[in-house]
C-alpha cells in the first residue's frame, strides 16, 4: 500500500523514532509500507518493522566516506 512515505522508498534515511521518553535515530532504507507499519532495512539481511505512530520525522541520510 502506498502512502505518505512512498517518496522515501528505497532511499537511505534516518528515522527519528519515539521510544518511551527518548528519540532514537535509526539509519537504513525504507523498504515497504502498510497502513500502520514501515519496514526498514538496517543491514543487508536485517529488516525491522516500525509502527508509524512511533515515527517523529524522516530525513535523507548522507553517508560520509573516509578515504586514506
Order of alpha helices (4+ residues) and beta strands (2+ residues): beta-beta-beta-beta-beta
